[in-house]
Amino acid sequence: MAEATDSLLARLSGRTPGTDNGTGWAAIPTTQPQHGPAASARIVPEASDEDESLERLLKRIGTLTAQPGGVGEAPQAPAAQGRAVNAFVPVEPQSFREAQVTESQIEALVLKYMLSRGNSTGRECADQVKLPFKLIDDLLRQIKTDQLVVYTAAAPMNDYVYQLTDMGRERARRYTLECTYFGSAPVALSDYIASVEAQSLTKHHPTAEDLRQAFSDLLINKRMLDRLGPAINSGRGLFLYGSPGNGKTSIAERITLAFGDSIWIPRAIGVDGEIIRLFDPINHDELPLESPAGLLDQRRIDKRWARIKRPTIVAGGELTMQNLEVTLNTSTGISEAPLQMKSNCGTLVIDDFGRQRMSTDELLNRWIVPLEKRYDFLNLPNGKKISVPFDQLIVFSTNLEPRDLVDEAFLRRIPYKIDVVDPSEEEFRELFRLMAPKLGMEYRDEAVSYLLETHYRPINRHMRCCQPRDLLLQVRNYCLFQRVEPQMSPEYFDAAVENYFSVM
């Protein structure tokens, strides 16, 4: 199994299997992509005389201008500004076989794109399916010979403007009836599995300093950080429980920052003809690469992959069993990856655990094996069952007592249970001190003392981490309504408390 995975990673990185020399993925960004004997034996479309002339010209221009990003440079990983550096960089395939797609699959994508677009150049088609232009150019020449497209005009850089013929439109419509997808060419499932292993959370071990930076905008005491540290390093799962308003969700949302900034994921995955869309603009924040300095992008990075922030996906009361399975849109024929697959190499937060539309027993029975084995089984619309990595930090955030929600067998699989307690009086005052300037007010300690002596201690009211922010917002809004300068004063706190705690 390890040898097979190493072979997949070698092909994705462009190196020869068995020649790692101990450098691993860290060597990829600084190494010229070289394909081993097996790769060199693959069928690679021959470049035309015009292509060779253009490449010689670009090499000459790059030499004269001495600009980075010239022809033949290795893919460079973007400069990492985070605490952990992700050395995984997918390398551009040199043939359809190396990309693990067939010509008929790409033909279908190109024809459906041209049916929706009308006229299109070869480079626009290549940008749409995210494959090298030389592969798409040869494919377009072939389907022109098959009378599916025709030239309508010449385009810059040895390209043409293409248009579908009547026969091409008919074939594109048939493809569209099966599936309307015409985006990025899919990545093989085996390549995706190898990429998750290379970028796994378990390969990173955040330190206390990493955690302090990740939670720099929150007031977290050292005891809480000492409890969170081992749980985050485990990369497995934890319960955050305690009274509402003490920052459980805020803590869960920032955990991912301790593992580094970015990862690479496929835009879509192909499995036996099924297209599973993985990249989700709602849950994933793309980090586009900088524009190339030369005329063409010669970084040799596989554009079928998207560089994103390590994902933090929050699912609350709206979570259903359907969100945890591959779902097929019957009108488009496109499948959508489940939430746990979209959160691989990141964090999945189950917020308000126990208040989902599905019962806790259903959720726990669904995940009891993946939490133990670190892989999940998914059923595809065509009846095929696949195994995918279950590689994320699962955070269950709840206001309820965990023992009242789940049984001992499940609690054993969540090794860390952390009680997020109420802040001390000193921390409560510090929260006011931090929030006041952000809301345009000067901190006044005597006003906070009045608040505690008048509205907290006499009735034994519990202090919560969210209350300083919420009360100061009430004060600011009251002052804006009265057209006076916002400030912390006893009378304004009286008005805020009357509104905020009226039914609490």
Buried (B, 14 or more C-beta within 10 A) or exposed (E): EEEEBBBBBBBBBBBBBEEBEEEBBBBBBEBEBBBBEEBEEEEBBEBBEEBEEBBEEBBEBBEEEEEEBBBEBBBBBBEBEBBBBBBBBBBBBBBBBBBBBEBEBBBBBBBBBBBEEEEBBBBBBBBBBBBBBBBBBBBBBBBBEEEBBEEEEEBEBBBBBBBBBEEBBEBBEEBBEEBBBBBBBBBBBBBBBBBBBBBBBBBBBBEEEBBEBBBEEBBBEEEBBEBBBEBBBBBBBBBBBBBEBBBBBBBBBBBBBBBBBBBBBBBBBBBEEBBBBBBBEEBBEBBEBEEBEBBBBBBBBBBBBBBBBBBBBBBBEEBEBEBBBBBBBEEEBBBBBBBBBBBBBBBBBBBBBBEBEBEBEBBBEBBBBBBEEBBBEBEBBEEEEBEBBBBBBBBBBBBBEBEEBBEEEBBEBBEBBBBBEBBEEEBBBBBBBBBBEEBEBEBBEEBBEBBBEBBBEEEEBEBBBEBBBBBBBBBBBBBEEEEEEBBBBBEBBEBBBEEBBEEE
